Amino acid sequence: IAKKSQSDRVIIVEGYMDMITIYQAGFKNVAASLGTAFTNDHAMVLKKFVSDIILVFDSDEAGEKAALRAIPILADGGFRVKVLQVPGGKDPDEFIKSFGKDKFREVLKASKSKFEYNMDSILSRYDLRLPQDKIDALGELTKMVSTVYFMAEREIYIQNIATVFGVDAKAIKD
C-alpha cells in the first residue's frame, strides 16, 4: 500500500494474481487478503494508510460470504466501505485480461456502498412477488438498519427500503 498521502483508498482482493494484475493495470493501492478470513488486526493495519476500502472478492458464494463478514469489521474500524462484484462472475484478474484496465476503472466506479451490497444480498434470497418472502426480506433489512447508530444515515436507509418495497417509511421505522 502506498503512503497515505498518495491515495486514501485501497482495493482489497482475495489472492495474489488479482492483486498483481490490478497493480500492473495501474491501480497502485491494492492489497490481497489471501483468503476469505478478514480480521480486526487487518483493519488496524489498513487504518494507518487509508480510510476508504473497495472489496473486490470473487463473485462466488465464498467471495460473497467473505465480503459480508469483512464489511462490519471494516465499518466498525471507521472505514468507508464499498464492494464490487466483477460483472460476469469473473475475478479481477480475468476481467482485466478480457476487457482491459479502462473497463475495470469503469466498473470500479460503480462499486456499491456497504448498504446497497447488503441489501442486494438479502433481496437475492427472496421472491418479492410472494407476500411472506417480502415480509421476511423486510424483516432482515429492518434488523440490519436497526444497528446503524447515526440517525441521518439510518433515515436514508429507511427511505431507500421504503421505496424498494412500496411501503410507508414510518412502518419500517416503527
C-alpha positions as protocol buffer text, in pm:
chain_id: "A"
residue {
  index: 1
  type: ILE
  ca { x: 0 y: 0 z: 0 }
}
residue {
  index: 2
  type: ALA
  ca { x: 129 y: 342 z: -91 }
}
residue {
  index: 3
  type: LYS
  ca { x: 182 y: 616 z: 164 }
}
residue {
  index: 4
  type: LYS
  ca { x: -135 y: 774 z: 296 }
}
residue {
  index: 5
  type: SER
  ca { x: -68 y: 1098 z: 108 }
}
residue {
  index: 6
  type: GLN
  ca { x: -81 y: 929 z: -233 }
}
residue {
  index: 7
  type: SER
  ca { x: -431 y: 786 z: -206 }
}
residue {
  index: 8
  type: ASP
  ca { x: -686 y: 744 z: 66 }
}
residue {
  index: 9
  type: ARG
  ca { x: -840 y: 431 z: -88 }
}
residue {
  index: 10
  type: VAL
  ca { x: -730 y: 72 z: -123 }
}
residue {
  index: 11
  type: ILE
  ca { x: -870 y: -211 z: -332 }
}
residue {
  index: 12
  type: ILE
  ca { x: -871 y: -539 z: -141 }
}
residue {
  index: 13
  type: VAL
  ca { x: -883 y: -864 z: -336 }
}
residue {
  index: 14
  type: GLU
  ca { x: -865 y: -1229 z: -232 }
}
residue {
  index: 15
  type: GLY
  ca { x: -547 y: -1352 z: -397 }
}
residue {
  index: 16
  type: TYR
  ca { x: -206 y: -1264 z: -533 }
}
residue {
  index: 17
  type: MET
  ca { x: -294 y: -1296 z: -903 }
}
residue {
  index: 18
  type: ASP
  ca { x: -579 y: -1048 z: -872 }
}
residue {
  index: 19
  type: MET
  ca { x: -356 y: -811 z: -677 }
}
residue {
  index: 20
  type: ILE
  ca { x: -68 y: -834 z: -926 }
}
residue {
  index: 21
  type: THR
  ca { x: -293 y: -785 z: -1229 }
}
residue {
  index: 22
  type: ILE
  ca { x: -469 y: -485 z: -1075 }
}
residue {
  index: 23
  type: TYR
  ca { x: -135 y: -332 z: -975 }
}
residue {
  index: 24
  type: GLN
  ca { x: 10 y: -387 z: -1323 }
}
residue {
  index: 25
  type: ALA
  ca { x: -301 y: -220 z: -1468 }
}
residue {
  index: 26
  type: GLY
  ca { x: -205 y: 99 z: -1284 }
}
residue {
  index: 27
  type: PHE
  ca { x: -403 y: 77 z: -962 }
}
residue {
  index: 28
  type: LYS
  ca { x: -127 y: 122 z: -704 }
}
residue {
  index: 29
  type: ASN
  ca { x: -317 y: 88 z: -377 }
}
residue {
  index: 30
  type: VAL
  ca { x: -416 y: -275 z: -382 }
}
residue {
  index: 31
  type: ALA
  ca { x: -379 y: -547 z: -120 }
}
residue {
  index: 32
  type: ALA
  ca { x: -461 y: -916 z: -106 }
}
residue {
  index: 33
  type: SER
  ca { x: -645 y: -1061 z: 191 }
}
residue {
  index: 34
  type: LEU
  ca { x: -505 y: -1403 z: 94 }
}
residue {
  index: 35
  type: GLY
  ca { x: -825 y: -1586 z: 155 }
}
residue {
  index: 36
  type: THR
  ca { x: -1162 y: -1504 z: 293 }
}
residue {
  index: 37
  type: ALA
  ca { x: -1071 y: -1450 z: 660 }
}
residue {
  index: 38
  type: PHE
  ca { x: -1057 y: -1078 z: 736 }
}
residue {
  index: 39
  type: THR
  ca { x: -987 y: -973 z: 1094 }
}
residue {
  index: 40
  type: ASN
  ca { x: -978 y: -667 z: 1317 }
}
residue {
  index: 41
  type: ASP
  ca { x: -598 y: -691 z: 1305 }
}
residue {
  index: 42
  type: HIS
  ca { x: -610 y: -648 z: 926 }
}
residue {
  index: 43
  type: ALA
  ca { x: -835 y: -345 z: 969 }
}
residue {
  index: 44
  type: MET
  ca { x: -600 y: -186 z: 1224 }
}
residue {
  index: 45
  type: VAL
  ca { x: -304 y: -218 z: 987 }
}
residue {
  index: 46
  type: LEU
  ca { x: -501 y: -73 z: 695 }
}
residue {
  index: 47
  type: LYS
  ca { x: -625 y: 220 z: 906 }
}
residue {
  index: 48
  type: LYS
  ca { x: -269 y: 352 z: 918 }
}
residue {
  index: 49
  type: PHE
  ca { x: -282 y: 405 z: 542 }
}
residue {
  index: 50
  type: VAL
  ca { x: -638 y: 451 z: 415 }
}
residue {
  index: 51
  type: SER
  ca { x: -993 y: 544 z: 510 }
}
residue {
  index: 52
  type: ASP
  ca { x: -1179 y: 409 z: 204 }
}
residue {
  index: 53
  type: ILE
  ca { x: -1183 y: 43 z: 104 }
}
residue {
  index: 54
  type: ILE
  ca { x: -1325 y: -128 z: -200 }
}
residue {
  index: 55
  type: LEU
  ca { x: -1365 y: -502 z: -152 }
}
residue {
  index: 56
  type: VAL
  ca { x: -1329 y: -688 z: -481 }
}
residue {
  index: 57
  type: PHE
  ca { x: -1374 y: -1050 z: -384 }
}
residue {
  index: 58
  type: ASP
  ca { x: -1474 y: -1324 z: -625 }
}
residue {
  index: 59
  type: SER
  ca { x: -1839 y: -1329 z: -725 }
}
residue {
  index: 60
  type: ASP
  ca { x: -1892 y: -1684 z: -600 }
}
residue {
  index: 61
  type: GLU
  ca { x: -2063 y: -1783 z: -275 }
}
residue {
  index: 62
  type: ALA
  ca { x: -1736 y: -1785 z: -78 }
}
residue {
  index: 63
  type: GLY
  ca { x: -1649 y: -1436 z: -204 }
}
residue {
  index: 64
  type: GLU
  ca { x: -1992 y: -1303 z: -114 }
}
residue {
  index: 65
  type: LYS
  ca { x: -1973 y: -1451 z: 235 }
}
residue {
  index: 66
  type: ALA
  ca { x: -1624 y: -1307 z: 279 }
}
residue {
  index: 67
  type: ALA
  ca { x: -1745 y: -960 z: 181 }
}
residue {
  index: 68
  type: LEU
  ca { x: -2043 y: -984 z: 416 }
}
residue {
  index: 69
  type: ARG
  ca { x: -1807 y: -1082 z: 702 }
}
residue {
  index: 70
  type: ALA
  ca { x: -1549 y: -811 z: 620 }
}
residue {
  index: 71
  type: ILE
  ca { x: -1798 y: -523 z: 587 }
}
residue {
  index: 72
  type: PRO
  ca { x: -1889 y: -492 z: 958 }
}
residue {
  index: 73
  type: ILE
  ca { x: -1525 y: -533 z: 1065 }
}
residue {
  index: 74
  type: LEU
  ca { x: -1420 y: -252 z: 833 }
}
residue {
  index: 75
  type: ALA
  ca { x: -1720 y: -32 z: 911 }
}
residue {
  index: 76
  type: ASP
  ca { x: -1657 y: -72 z: 1285 }
}
residue {
  index: 77
  type: GLY
  ca { x: -1295 y: 24 z: 1215 }
}
residue {
  index: 78
  type: GLY
  ca { x: -1411 y: 358 z: 1076 }
}
residue {
  index: 79
  type: PHE
  ca { x: -1367 y: 283 z: 706 }
}
residue {
  index: 80
  type: ARG
  ca { x: -1596 y: 390 z: 424 }
}
residue {
  index: 81
  type: VAL
  ca { x: -1660 y: 56 z: 259 }
}
residue {
  index: 82
  type: LYS
  ca { x: -1769 y: -25 z: -94 }
}
residue {
  index: 83
  type: VAL
  ca { x: -1800 y: -360 z: -264 }
}
residue {
  index: 84
  type: LEU
  ca { x: -1750 y: -450 z: -627 }
}
residue {
  index: 85
  type: GLN
  ca { x: -1878 y: -772 z: -773 }
}
residue {
  index: 86
  type: VAL
  ca { x: -1697 y: -806 z: -1102 }
}
residue {
  index: 87
  type: PRO
  ca { x: -1952 y: -847 z: -1385 }
}
residue {
  index: 88
  type: GLY
  ca { x: -1996 y: -1186 z: -1544 }
}
residue {
  index: 89
  type: GLY
  ca { x: -1884 y: -1376 z: -1236 }
}
residue {
  index: 90
  type: LYS
  ca { x: -1523 y: -1314 z: -1327 }
}
residue {
  index: 91
  type: ASP
  ca { x: -1245 y: -1242 z: -1084 }
}
residue {
  index: 92
  type: PRO
  ca { x: -1049 y: -916 z: -1128 }
}
residue {
  index: 93
  type: ASP
  ca { x: -757 y: -1091 z: -1300 }
}
residue {
  index: 94
  type: GLU
  ca { x: -982 y: -1248 z: -1565 }
}
residue {
  index: 95
  type: PHE
  ca { x: -1182 y: -928 z: -1609 }
}
residue {
  index: 96
  type: ILE
  ca { x: -882 y: -704 z: -1670 }
}
residue {
  index: 97
  type: LYS
  ca { x: -725 y: -956 z: -1907 }
}
residue {
  index: 98
  type: SER
  ca { x: -1052 y: -984 z: -2101 }
}
residue {
  index: 99
  type: PHE
  ca { x: -1173 y: -622 z: -2101 }
}
residue {
  index: 100
  type: GLY
  ca { x: -878 y: -404 z: -2002 }
}
residue {
  index: 101
  type: LYS
  ca { x: -791 y: -159 z: -1730 }
}
residue {
  index: 102
  type: ASP
  ca { x: -1021 y: 120 z: -1855 }
}
residue {
  index: 103
  type: LYS
  ca { x: -1327 y: -104 z: -1833 }
}
residue {
  index: 104
  type: PHE
  ca { x: -1214 y: -216 z: -1486 }
}
residue {
  index: 105
  type: ARG
  ca { x: -1186 y: 150 z: -1383 }
}
residue {
  index: 106
  type: GLU
  ca { x: -1547 y: 200 z: -1501 }
}
residue {
  index: 107
  type: VAL
  ca { x: -1684 y: -92 z: -1301 }
}
residue {
  index: 108
  type: LEU
  ca { x: -1476 y: 13 z: -1001 }
}
residue {
  index: 109
  type: LYS
  ca { x: -1656 y: 350 z: -1005 }
}
residue {
  index: 110
  type: ALA
  ca { x: -1984 y: 159 z: -991 }
}
residue {
  index: 111
  type: SER
  ca { x: -1891 y: -15 z: -664 }
}
residue {
  index: 112
  type: LYS
  ca { x: -2183 y: -46 z: -425 }
}
residue {
  index: 113
  type: SER
  ca { x: -2196 y: 102 z: -79 }
}
residue {
  index: 114
  type: LYS
  ca { x: -2199 y: -142 z: 210 }
}
residue {
  index: 115
  type: PHE
  ca { x: -2574 y: -80 z: 247 }
}
residue {
  index: 116
  type: GLU
  ca { x: -2650 y: -142 z: -121 }
}
residue {
  index: 117
  type: TYR
  ca { x: -2441 y: -458 z: -121 }
}
residue {
  index: 118
  type: ASN
  ca { x: -2605 y: -595 z: 194 }
}
residue {
  index: 119
  type: MET
  ca { x: -2950 y: -506 z: 66 }
}
residue {
  index: 120
  type: ASP
  ca { x: -2888 y: -673 z: -270 }
}
residue {
  index: 121
  type: SER
  ca { x: -2758 y: -980 z: -91 }
}
residue {
  index: 122
  type: ILE
  ca { x: -3071 y: -1003 z: 121 }
}
residue {
  index: 123
  type: LEU
  ca { x: -3309 y: -937 z: -170 }
}
residue {
  index: 124
  type: SER
  ca { x: -3143 y: -1203 z: -385 }
}
residue {
  index: 125
  type: ARG
  ca { x: -3258 y: -1471 z: -141 }
}
residue {
  index: 126
  type: TYR
  ca { x: -3627 y: -1387 z: -168 }
}
residue {
  index: 127
  type: ASP
  ca { x: -3904 y: -1383 z: -427 }
}
residue {
  index: 128
  type: LEU
  ca { x: -4055 y: -1042 z: -362 }
}
residue {
  index: 129
  type: ARG
  ca { x: -4371 y: -1137 z: -551 }
}
residue {
  index: 130
  type: LEU
  ca { x: -4462 y: -1361 z: -257 }
}
residue {
  index: 131
  type: PRO
  ca { x: -4604 y: -1178 z: 47 }
}
residue {
  index: 132
  type: GLN
  ca { x: -4425 y: -1393 z: 306 }
}
residue {
  index: 133
  type: ASP
  ca { x: -4089 y: -1357 z: 127 }
}
residue {
  index: 134
  type: LYS
  ca { x: -4143 y: -982 z: 107 }
}
residue {
  index: 135
  type: ILE
  ca { x: -4217 y: -971 z: 482 }
}
residue {
  index: 136
  type: ASP
  ca { x: -3913 y: -1186 z: 562 }
}
residue {
  index: 137
  type: ALA
  ca { x: -3681 y: -974 z: 345 }
}
residue {
  index: 138
  type: LEU
  ca { x: -3820 y: -658 z: 501 }
}
residue {
  index: 139
  type: GLY
  ca { x: -3761 y: -807 z: 846 }
}
residue {
  index: 140
  type: GLU
  ca { x: -3394 y: -876 z: 764 }
}
residue {
  index: 141
  type: LEU
  ca { x: -3344 y: -527 z: 623 }
}
residue {
  index: 142
  type: THR
  ca { x: -3514 y: -365 z: 922 }
}
residue {
  index: 143
  type: LYS
  ca { x: -3286 y: -562 z: 1154 }
}
residue {
  index: 144
  type: MET
  ca { x: -2983 y: -450 z: 954 }
}
residue {
  index: 145
  type: VAL
  ca { x: -3089 y: -84 z: 964 }
}
residue {
  index: 146
  type: SER
  ca { x: -3159 y: -101 z: 1337 }
}
residue {
  index: 147
  type: THR
  ca { x: -2786 y: -148 z: 1400 }
}
residue {
  index: 148
  type: VAL
  ca { x: -2698 y: 185 z: 1232 }
}
residue {
  index: 149
  type: TYR
  ca { x: -2608 y: 434 z: 1504 }
}
residue {
  index: 150
  type: PHE
  ca { x: -2605 y: 759 z: 1304 }
}
residue {
  index: 151
  type: MET
  ca { x: -2968 y: 874 z: 1281 }
}
residue {
  index: 152
  type: ALA
  ca { x: -2940 y: 1055 z: 947 }
}
residue {
  index: 153
  type: GLU
  ca { x: -2775 y: 753 z: 786 }
}
residue {
  index: 154
  type: ARG
  ca { x: -3046 y: 527 z: 928 }
}
residue {
  index: 155
  type: GLU
  ca { x: -3317 y: 758 z: 789 }
}
residue {
  index: 156
  type: ILE
  ca { x: -3163 y: 747 z: 442 }
}
residue {
  index: 157
  type: TYR
  ca { x: -3157 y: 367 z: 451 }
}
residue {
  index: 158
  type: ILE
  ca { x: -3516 y: 351 z: 574 }
}
residue {
  index: 159
  type: GLN
  ca { x: -3631 y: 578 z: 289 }
}
residue {
  index: 160
  type: ASN
  ca { x: -3446 y: 359 z: 40 }
}
residue {
  index: 161
  type: ILE
  ca { x: -3604 y: 39 z: 174 }
}
residue {
  index: 162
  type: ALA
  ca { x: -3950 y: 202 z: 179 }
}
residue {
  index: 163
  type: THR
  ca { x: -3911 y: 296 z: -186 }
}
residue {
  index: 164
  type: VAL
  ca { x: -3799 y: -53 z: -289 }
}
residue {
  index: 165
  type: PHE
  ca { x: -4086 y: -221 z: -105 }
}
residue {
  index: 166
  type: GLY
  ca { x: -4352 y: 41 z: -172 }
}
residue {
  index: 167
  type: VAL
  ca { x: -4433 y: 81 z: 197 }
}
residue {
  index: 168
  type: ASP
  ca { x: -4451 y: 381 z: 428 }
}
residue {
  index: 169
  type: ALA
  ca { x: -4114 y: 466 z: 582 }
}
residue {
  index: 170
  type: LYS
  ca { x: -4288 y: 512 z: 919 }
}
residue {
  index: 171
  type: ALA
  ca { x: -4389 y: 145 z: 913 }
}
residue {
  index: 172
  type: ILE
  ca { x: -4025 y: 45 z: 878 }
}
residue {
  index: 173
  type: LYS
  ca { x: -3914 y: 292 z: 1142 }
}
residue {
  index: 174
  type: ASP
  ca { x: -4175 y: 170 z: 1389 }
}
